[in-house]
Amino acid sequence: MLIKLLKKIDMSASNHQRSYEQMIKRLNTDKLAAYILPTKAILKYIVHALEAKNAKIHY
């Protein structure tokens, strides 16, 4: 994703240059965003969804 961003956008001429710089900085780190849960936090719910006899169409 980062490569496509760098290829398609001329950041030096963009009104959104600051936003792009922040996005690149965020994408280059291994730190999870505040709203992203780690895998272990949702594992119980995924197993339930896969093993439920009457699974819902949308979770």
N, C-alpha and C positions, 0 to 999 in steps of 0.2 A: 504494500500500500504506500509506503513511504517513497519508494522508487517512482511510482506513478505520479505521486504528488510533485516530486522534484522535476520530473520530465515535462509535465503539462503546465505548470504554473510558473510564470515569471514573477517571483516574489519581490524583486527590486522595484517593479513598476506597479505593484498591486496596492490597493487601498487597505487590504487585509494583511499586510506584511507582518505586523506584530502577532496576529492570530496564527499565521502560518509558522512563525518562529516558535511560538509556544507549543503548537501541535507537534512540530518536529522534535522539540526537546522532550515532550511527553512520550512520543513514540520510540525514542531512542533509549528509554529507560526500561527496566524490568519491573518497575513499581506498578502495582495495580491501581486503577482509578478508585476513588472512594466509593463509587456505586457498584463496583464489580465484586461479587462474592467469590471466595476461593472454591475450588472443586468440592472439597470435603463438606462445605456448608450446604450444598444442594444434593449431595449424593443420596441421602435418605429419600428425598422427593422423587428423584429420577428412578430409583429402584421401585418405589411405590407405583409410579406411572407405568413402568414396564411390566410389572407383575400383577396389576389390578385386574380382577375378573371383569369388572364393568368400567373400563377406562373411559375417561372423559375425552371428548374430541379436542378440547383446548385446555391447557393448564395455565 
